[in-house]
Amino acid sequence: MIILSPTDYITMPWKNGGGKTCQLAISDQCHIDDELPLWRLSIATIAQDGPFSLFEHYQRCIMLLEGAGMRLRFNQQEWITINTPLQRQLFSGQWQTDCELIDGTIKDFNLMVANALHTLRLM
């Protein structure tokens, strides 16, 4: 494990441009041709509605930290509302995930765990 201090945090825009992620901690062990970390912790700022990036080799857990909340839809199924601080939602990184903000920008906490390491209990 690599422990980072706030000066070490890496903030990066999302692939789709809909927000940015601040990486808090990341595994120093990798999988899939030694390219992908086994797990990652981050805080994301979501500034607009839109799809989440796909992370096909991961299980994900997301929790609301700040803001009015969001609605998530997985694989074009029913919307799930996350509007209570620390409310969690587990989902597969390979699911098509759409996000609608309830009332403005939010921050959320994210855990991504490689499928090879562990399978989170989905729904």
TIVO-2410 file (N, C-alpha, C; in nm, 3 decimals):
# residues 123
REC num residu      c1      c2      c3 atome chaine
REC   1      M   0.084  -0.117   0.000     N      A
REC   1      M   0.000   0.000   0.000    CA      A
REC   1      M   0.089   0.123   0.000     C      A
REC   2      I   0.046   0.225  -0.073     N      A
REC   2      I   0.114   0.353  -0.076    CA      A
REC   2      I   0.026   0.451   0.002     C      A
REC   3      I   0.081   0.512   0.108     N      A
REC   3      I   0.006   0.611   0.185    CA      A
REC   3      I   0.045   0.748   0.136     C      A
REC   4      L  -0.055   0.827   0.098     N      A
REC   4      L  -0.031   0.959   0.044    CA      A
REC   4      L  -0.072   1.066   0.144     C      A
REC   5      S  -0.002   1.178   0.144     N      A
REC   5      S  -0.044   1.294   0.221    CA      A
REC   5      S  -0.115   1.388   0.124     C      A
REC   6      P  -0.188   1.488   0.175     N      A
REC   6      P  -0.261   1.579   0.084    CA      A
REC   6      P  -0.172   1.642  -0.025     C      A
REC   7      T  -0.046   1.664   0.004     N      A
REC   7      T   0.042   1.722  -0.099    CA      A
REC   7      T   0.073   1.623  -0.210     C      A
REC   8      D   0.050   1.493  -0.184     N      A
REC   8      D   0.075   1.390  -0.284    CA      A
REC   8      D  -0.047   1.356  -0.369     C      A
REC   9      Y  -0.166   1.404  -0.326     N      A
REC   9      Y  -0.288   1.369  -0.398    CA      A
REC   9      Y  -0.279   1.414  -0.542     C      A
REC  10      I  -0.329   1.332  -0.630     N      A
REC  10      I  -0.331   1.362  -0.773    CA      A
REC  10      I  -0.476   1.389  -0.813     C      A
REC  11      T  -0.502   1.507  -0.865     N      A
REC  11      T  -0.635   1.540  -0.914    CA      A
REC  11      T  -0.631   1.536  -1.066     C      A
REC  12      M  -0.729   1.466  -1.123     N      A
REC  12      M  -0.731   1.450  -1.268    CA      A
REC  12      M  -0.874   1.461  -1.319     C      A
REC  13      P  -0.892   1.513  -1.440     N      A
REC  13      P  -1.028   1.517  -1.497    CA      A
REC  13      P  -1.071   1.377  -1.538     C      A
REC  14      W  -1.202   1.357  -1.538     N      A
REC  14      W  -1.255   1.231  -1.587    CA      A
REC  14      W  -1.230   1.218  -1.737     C      A
REC  15      K  -1.226   1.095  -1.783     N      A
REC  15      K  -1.213   1.069  -1.927    CA      A
REC  15      K  -1.322   1.138  -2.006     C      A
REC  16      N  -1.446   1.142  -1.949     N      A
REC  16      N  -1.558   1.200  -2.023    CA      A
REC  16      N  -1.578   1.349  -1.995     C      A
REC  17      G  -1.494   1.410  -1.909     N      A
REC  17      G  -1.501   1.553  -1.884    CA      A
REC  17      G  -1.610   1.597  -1.789     C      A
REC  18      G  -1.687   1.504  -1.732     N      A
REC  18      G  -1.801   1.539  -1.647    CA      A
REC  18      G  -1.767   1.568  -1.503     C      A
REC  19      G  -1.642   1.558  -1.466     N      A
REC  19      G  -1.601   1.583  -1.329    CA      A
REC  19      G  -1.452   1.566  -1.314     C      A
REC  20      K  -1.407   1.560  -1.189     N      A
REC  20      K  -1.265   1.535  -1.164    CA      A
REC  20      K  -1.252   1.445  -1.042     C      A
REC  21      T  -1.140   1.377  -1.032     N      A
REC  21      T  -1.115   1.282  -0.926    CA      A
REC  21      T  -0.986   1.318  -0.855     C      A
REC  22      C  -0.989   1.313  -0.723     N      A
REC  22      C  -0.870   1.332  -0.640    CA      A
REC  22      C  -0.835   1.196  -0.581     C      A
REC  23      Q  -0.724   1.142  -0.625     N      A
REC  23      Q  -0.681   1.009  -0.581    CA      A
REC  23      Q  -0.620   1.019  -0.441     C      A
REC  24      L  -0.677   0.945  -0.345     N      A
REC  24      L  -0.631   0.949  -0.206    CA      A
REC  24      L  -0.531   0.839  -0.175     C      A
REC  25      A  -0.555   0.720  -0.225     N      A
REC  25      A  -0.468   0.605  -0.201    CA      A
REC  25      A  -0.486   0.506  -0.313     C      A
REC  26      I  -0.379   0.433  -0.342     N      A
REC  26      I  -0.384   0.336  -0.450    CA      A
REC  26      I  -0.292   0.218  -0.416     C      A
REC  27      S  -0.331   0.100  -0.455     N      A
REC  27      S  -0.252  -0.020  -0.430    CA      A
REC  27      S  -0.121  -0.013  -0.508     C      A
REC  28      D  -0.016  -0.062  -0.447     N      A
REC  28      D   0.110  -0.073  -0.520    CA      A
REC  28      D   0.123  -0.208  -0.590     C      A
REC  29      Q   0.021  -0.294  -0.573     N      A
REC  29      Q   0.016  -0.422  -0.644    CA      A
REC  29      Q  -0.078  -0.408  -0.762     C      A
REC  30      C  -0.045  -0.474  -0.872     N      A
REC  30      C  -0.124  -0.461  -0.994    CA      A
REC  30      C  -0.176  -0.596  -1.041     C      A
REC  31      H  -0.268  -0.589  -1.137     N      A
REC  31      H  -0.320  -0.708  -1.204    CA      A
REC  31      H  -0.337  -0.673  -1.351     C      A
REC  32      I  -0.380  -0.766  -1.431     N      A
REC  32      I  -0.399  -0.750  -1.575    CA      A
REC  32      I  -0.273  -0.693  -1.639     C      A
REC  33      D  -0.180  -0.779  -1.665     N      A
REC  33      D  -0.054  -0.740  -1.728    CA      A
REC  33      D   0.023  -0.636  -1.648     C      A
REC  34      D   0.006  -0.638  -1.516     N      A
REC  34      D   0.076  -0.546  -1.426    CA      A
REC  34      D   0.054  -0.399  -1.461     C      A
REC  35      E  -0.066  -0.367  -1.511     N      A
REC  35      E  -0.094  -0.228  -1.548    CA      A
REC  35      E  -0.200  -0.163  -1.460     C      A
REC  36      L  -0.292  -0.240  -1.403     N      A
REC  36      L  -0.403  -0.182  -1.328    CA      A
REC  36      L  -0.386  -0.210  -1.179     C      A
REC  37      P  -0.405  -0.109  -1.093     N      A
REC  37      P  -0.392  -0.132  -0.949    CA      A
REC  37      P  -0.503  -0.223  -0.897     C      A
REC  38      L  -0.474  -0.295  -0.789     N      A
REC  38      L  -0.574  -0.385  -0.731    CA      A
REC  38      L  -0.690  -0.308  -0.668     C      A
REC  39      W  -0.663  -0.186  -0.618     N      A
REC  39      W  -0.770  -0.104  -0.560    CA      A
REC  39      W  -0.729   0.042  -0.564     C      A
REC  40      R  -0.829   0.129  -0.550     N      A
REC  40      R  -0.804   0.274  -0.548    CA      A
REC  40      R  -0.912   0.343  -0.465     C      A
REC  41      L  -0.872   0.440  -0.384     N      A
REC  41      L  -0.963   0.525  -0.308    CA      A
REC  41      L  -0.953   0.667  -0.365     C      A
REC  42      S  -1.068   0.732  -0.384     N      A
REC  42      S  -1.065   0.867  -0.438    CA      A
REC  42      S  -1.189   0.944  -0.395     C      A
REC  43      I  -1.181   1.075  -0.412     N      A
REC  43      I  -1.297   1.163  -0.395    CA      A
REC  43      I  -1.320   1.230  -0.530     C      A
REC  44      A  -1.443   1.219  -0.579     N      A
REC  44      A  -1.478   1.277  -0.708    CA      A
REC  44      A  -1.568   1.397  -0.689     C      A
REC  45      T  -1.549   1.496  -0.773     N      A
REC  45      T  -1.639   1.609  -0.784    CA      A
REC  45      T  -1.718   1.590  -0.912     C      A
REC  46      I  -1.849   1.580  -0.902     N      A
REC  46      I  -1.935   1.563  -1.019    CA      A
REC  46      I  -2.004   1.695  -1.042     C      A
REC  47      A  -1.978   1.755  -1.158     N      A
REC  47      A  -2.028   1.890  -1.187    CA      A
REC  47      A  -2.143   1.892  -1.286     C      A
REC  48      Q  -2.169   1.781  -1.354     N      A
REC  48      Q  -2.275   1.779  -1.453    CA      A
REC  48      Q  -2.329   1.639  -1.473     C      A
REC  49      D  -2.451   1.631  -1.525     N      A
REC  49      D  -2.512   1.503  -1.557    CA      A
REC  49      D  -2.432   1.434  -1.667     C      A
REC  50      G  -2.436   1.302  -1.667     N      A
REC  50      G  -2.372   1.229  -1.776    CA      A
REC  50      G  -2.330   1.090  -1.733     C      A
REC  51      P  -2.268   1.017  -1.824     N      A
REC  51      P  -2.227   0.879  -1.794    CA      A
REC  51      P  -2.099   0.876  -1.711     C      A
REC  52      F  -2.086   0.771  -1.631     N      A
REC  52      F  -1.960   0.743  -1.563    CA      A
REC  52      F  -1.868   0.671  -1.662     C      A
REC  53      S  -1.739   0.684  -1.640     N      A
REC  53      S  -1.642   0.609  -1.720    CA      A
REC  53      S  -1.653   0.461  -1.684     C      A
REC  54      L  -1.628   0.376  -1.782     N      A
REC  54      L  -1.629   0.231  -1.759    CA      A
REC  54      L  -1.497   0.188  -1.696     C      A
REC  55      F  -1.505   0.101  -1.598     N      A
REC  55      F  -1.389   0.039  -1.536    CA      A
REC  55      F  -1.419  -0.110  -1.531     C      A
REC  56      E  -1.405  -0.176  -1.645     N      A
REC  56      E  -1.456  -0.312  -1.663    CA      A
REC  56      E  -1.393  -0.417  -1.573     C      A
REC  57      H  -1.277  -0.392  -1.517     N      A
REC  57      H  -1.211  -0.494  -1.435    CA      A
REC  57      H  -1.228  -0.468  -1.285     C      A
REC  58      Y  -1.326  -0.385  -1.249     N      A
REC  58      Y  -1.343  -0.345  -1.109    CA      A
REC  58      Y  -1.487  -0.356  -1.061     C      A
REC  59      Q  -1.500  -0.373  -0.930     N      A
REC  59      Q  -1.625  -0.353  -0.857    CA      A
REC  59      Q  -1.611  -0.216  -0.791     C      A
REC  60      R  -1.722  -0.145  -0.777     N      A
REC  60      R  -1.714  -0.008  -0.725    CA      A
REC  60      R  -1.811   0.013  -0.608     C      A
REC  61      C  -1.771   0.101  -0.518     N      A
REC  61      C  -1.857   0.147  -0.410    CA      A
REC  61      C  -1.846   0.299  -0.409     C      A
REC  62      I  -1.960   0.368  -0.407     N      A
REC  62      I  -1.964   0.512  -0.410    CA      A
REC  62      I  -2.050   0.560  -0.293     C      A
REC  63      M  -2.007   0.670  -0.227     N      A
REC  63      M  -2.082   0.727  -0.114    CA      A
REC  63      M  -2.086   0.879  -0.130     C      A
REC  64      L  -2.201   0.938  -0.105     N      A
REC  64      L  -2.218   1.082  -0.111    CA      A
REC  64      L  -2.148   1.148   0.008     C      A
REC  65      L  -2.067   1.251  -0.021     N      A
REC  65      L  -2.000   1.328   0.084    CA      A
REC  65      L  -2.060   1.467   0.100     C      A
REC  66      E  -2.082   1.537  -0.011     N      A
REC  66      E  -2.132   1.674  -0.009    CA      A
REC  66      E  -2.231   1.694  -0.122     C      A
REC  67      G  -2.326   1.784  -0.100     N      A
REC  67      G  -2.422   1.819  -0.204    CA      A
REC  67      G  -2.556   1.751  -0.184     C      A
REC  68      A  -2.651   1.789  -0.272     N      A
REC  68      A  -2.789   1.741  -0.261    CA      A
REC  68      A  -2.804   1.595  -0.304     C      A
REC  69      G  -2.710   1.544  -0.380     N      A
REC  69      G  -2.717   1.404  -0.419    CA      A
REC  69      G  -2.726   1.383  -0.568     C      A
REC  70      M  -2.748   1.257  -0.604     N      A
REC  70      M  -2.752   1.218  -0.745    CA      A
REC  70      M  -2.846   1.099  -0.760     C      A
REC  71      R  -2.882   1.076  -0.884     N      A
REC  71      R  -2.954   0.956  -0.922    CA      A
REC  71      R  -2.863   0.879  -1.016     C      A
REC  72      L  -2.854   0.748  -0.995     N      A
REC  72      L  -2.774   0.662  -1.080    CA      A
REC  72      L  -2.864   0.559  -1.147     C      A
REC  73      R  -2.830   0.527  -1.270     N      A
REC  73      R  -2.903   0.423  -1.345    CA      A
REC  73      R  -2.799   0.330  -1.405     C      A
REC  74      F  -2.817   0.202  -1.379     N      A
REC  74      F  -2.723   0.100  -1.427    CA      A
REC  74      F  -2.785   0.022  -1.541     C      A
REC  75      N  -2.714   0.015  -1.654     N      A
REC  75      N  -2.759  -0.061  -1.771    CA      A
REC  75      N  -2.903  -0.027  -1.810     C      A
REC  76      Q  -2.938   0.099  -1.804     N      A
REC  76      Q  -3.067   0.152  -1.846    CA      A
REC  76      Q  -3.184   0.093  -1.768     C      A
REC  77      Q  -3.160   0.057  -1.641     N      A
REC  77      Q  -3.266   0.007  -1.553    CA      A
REC  77      Q  -3.325   0.125  -1.477     C      A
REC  78      E  -3.391   0.100  -1.366     N      A
REC  78      E  -3.453   0.207  -1.286    CA      A
REC  78      E  -3.347   0.294  -1.219     C      A
REC  79      W  -3.383   0.420  -1.196     N      A
REC  79      W  -3.294   0.515  -1.128    CA      A
REC  79      W  -3.289   0.483  -0.979     C      A
REC  80      I  -3.171   0.498  -0.919     N      A
REC  80      I  -3.150   0.482  -0.775    CA      A
REC  80      I  -3.105   0.619  -0.723     C      A
REC  81      T  -3.171   0.667  -0.618     N      A
REC  81      T  -3.138   0.798  -0.562    CA      A
REC  81      T  -3.040   0.784  -0.445     C      A
REC  82      I  -2.935   0.864  -0.449     N      A
REC  82      I  -2.836   0.872  -0.341    CA      A
REC  82      I  -2.837   1.018  -0.295     C      A
REC  83      N  -2.901   1.043  -0.179     N      A
REC  83      N  -2.915   1.181  -0.134    CA      A
REC  83      N  -2.892   1.199   0.015     C      A
REC  84      T  -2.834   1.099   0.078     N      A
REC  84      T  -2.803   1.104   0.220    CA      A
REC  84      T  -2.652   1.089   0.237     C      A
REC  85      P  -2.588   1.180   0.313     N      A
REC  85      P  -2.443   1.165   0.332    CA      A
REC  85      P  -2.406   1.026   0.381     C      A
REC  86      L  -2.301   0.972   0.322     N      A
REC  86      L  -2.244   0.840   0.350    CA      A
REC  86      L  -2.331   0.724   0.303     C      A
REC  87      Q  -2.441   0.753   0.234     N      A
REC  87      Q  -2.521   0.647   0.172    CA      A
REC  87      Q  -2.434   0.581   0.065     C      A
REC  88      R  -2.427   0.450   0.064     N      A
REC  88      R  -2.339   0.381  -0.031    CA      A
REC  88      R  -2.419   0.312  -0.140     C      A
REC  89      Q  -2.351   0.292  -0.251     N      A
REC  89      Q  -2.409   0.214  -0.361    CA      A
REC  89      Q  -2.297   0.131  -0.421     C      A
REC  90      L  -2.319   0.001  -0.429     N      A
REC  90      L  -2.224  -0.092  -0.490    CA      A
REC  90      L  -2.266  -0.119  -0.633     C      A
REC  91      F  -2.168  -0.130  -0.724     N      A
REC  91      F  -2.200  -0.161  -0.863    CA      A
REC  91      F  -2.076  -0.209  -0.937     C      A
REC  92      S  -2.098  -0.274  -1.047     N      A
REC  92      S  -1.990  -0.323  -1.130    CA      A
REC  92      S  -1.937  -0.210  -1.218     C      A
REC  93      G  -1.807  -0.199  -1.227     N      A
REC  93      G  -1.746  -0.098  -1.313    CA      A
REC  93      G  -1.770  -0.122  -1.460     C      A
REC  94      Q  -1.819  -0.241  -1.496     N      A
REC  94      Q  -1.848  -0.269  -1.637    CA      A
REC  94      Q  -1.991  -0.233  -1.674     C      A
REC  95      W  -2.073  -0.195  -1.575     N      A
REC  95      W  -2.210  -0.155  -1.605    CA      A
REC  95      W  -2.212  -0.014  -1.665     C      A
REC  96      Q  -2.295   0.005  -1.763     N      A
REC  96      Q  -2.318   0.140  -1.816    CA      A
REC  96      Q  -2.389   0.217  -1.704     C      A
REC  97      T  -2.326   0.323  -1.655     N      A
REC  97      T  -2.379   0.399  -1.542    CA      A
REC  97      T  -2.404   0.542  -1.582     C      A
REC  98      D  -2.531   0.584  -1.571     N      A
REC  98      D  -2.570   0.722  -1.599    CA      A
REC  98      D  -2.596   0.793  -1.468     C      A
REC  99      C  -2.562   0.922  -1.462     N      A
REC  99      C  -2.576   1.001  -1.341    CA      A
REC  99      C  -2.654   1.129  -1.370     C      A
REC 100      E  -2.750   1.160  -1.283     N      A
REC 100      E  -2.821   1.287  -1.285    CA      A
REC 100      E  -2.803   1.352  -1.149     C      A
REC 101      L  -2.757   1.477  -1.147     N      A
REC 101      L  -2.742   1.550  -1.021    CA      A
REC 101      L  -2.878   1.601  -0.977     C      A
REC 102      I  -2.904   1.599  -0.847     N      A
REC 102      I  -3.033   1.643  -0.794    CA      A
REC 102      I  -3.040   1.796  -0.791     C      A
REC 103      D  -2.934   1.861  -0.741     N      A
REC 103      D  -2.934   2.007  -0.734    CA      A
REC 103      D  -2.790   2.058  -0.725     C      A
REC 104      G  -2.719   2.054  -0.835     N      A
REC 104      G  -2.584   2.109  -0.839    CA      A
REC 104      G  -2.474   2.008  -0.809     C      A
REC 105      T  -2.354   2.061  -0.808     N      A
REC 105      T  -2.231   1.983  -0.793    CA      A
REC 105      T  -2.230   1.904  -0.661     C      A
REC 106      I  -2.174   1.785  -0.667     N      A
REC 106      I  -2.159   1.701  -0.547    CA      A
REC 106      I  -2.016   1.650  -0.537     C      A
REC 107      K  -1.982   1.598  -0.419     N      A
REC 107      K  -1.857   1.524  -0.399    CA      A
REC 107      K  -1.895   1.388  -0.346     C      A
REC 108      D  -1.824   1.286  -0.395     N      A
REC 108      D  -1.847   1.151  -0.346    CA      A
REC 108      D  -1.716   1.079  -0.321     C      A
REC 109      F  -1.722   0.980  -0.237     N      A
REC 109      F  -1.607   0.895  -0.203    CA      A
REC 109      F  -1.620   0.768  -0.284     C      A
REC 110      N  -1.510   0.722  -0.341     N      A
REC 110      N  -1.511   0.605  -0.428    CA      A
REC 110      N  -1.409   0.501  -0.383     C      A
REC 111      L  -1.449   0.377  -0.388     N      A
REC 111      L  -1.359   0.263  -0.371    CA      A
REC 111      L  -1.375   0.176  -0.495     C      A
REC 112      M  -1.264   0.147  -0.559     N      A
REC 112      M  -1.264   0.053  -0.672    CA      A
REC 112      M  -1.175  -0.064  -0.634     C      A
REC 113      V  -1.228  -0.186  -0.649     N      A
REC 113      V  -1.156  -0.308  -0.614    CA      A
REC 113      V  -1.154  -0.399  -0.736     C      A
REC 114      A  -1.037  -0.448  -0.771     N      A
REC 114      A  -1.023  -0.534  -0.887    CA      A
REC 114      A  -1.106  -0.661  -0.872     C      A
REC 115      N  -1.171  -0.702  -0.981     N      A
REC 115      N  -1.246  -0.827  -0.981    CA      A
REC 115      N  -1.159  -0.943  -0.937     C      A
REC 116      A  -1.032  -0.939  -0.974     N      A
REC 116      A  -0.939  -1.047  -0.940    CA      A
REC 116      A  -0.914  -1.057  -0.790     C      A
REC 117      L  -0.935  -0.948  -0.717     N      A
REC 117      L  -0.908  -0.946  -0.574    CA      A
REC 117      L  -1.030  -0.983  -0.492     C      A
REC 118      H  -1.144  -0.926  -0.531     N      A
REC 118      H  -1.264  -0.943  -0.450    CA      A
REC 118      H  -1.386  -0.902  -0.531     C      A
REC 119      T  -1.496  -0.966  -0.505     N      A
REC 119      T  -1.621  -0.926  -0.567    CA      A
REC 119      T  -1.710  -0.865  -0.460     C      A
REC 120      L  -1.742  -0.737  -0.475     N      A
REC 120      L  -1.832  -0.672  -0.381    CA      A
REC 120      L  -1.971  -0.733  -0.399     C      A
REC 121      R  -2.048  -0.733  -0.294     N      A
REC 121      R  -2.184  -0.784  -0.299    CA      A
REC 121      R  -2.271  -0.681  -0.370     C      A
REC 122      L  -2.313  -0.712  -0.491     N      A
REC 122      L  -2.388  -0.618  -0.573    CA      A
REC 122      L  -2.536  -0.625  -0.541     C      A
REC 123      M  -2.592  -0.510  -0.507     N      A
REC 123      M  -2.735  -0.491  -0.481    CA      A
REC 123      M  -2.779  -0.592  -0.380     C      A
***
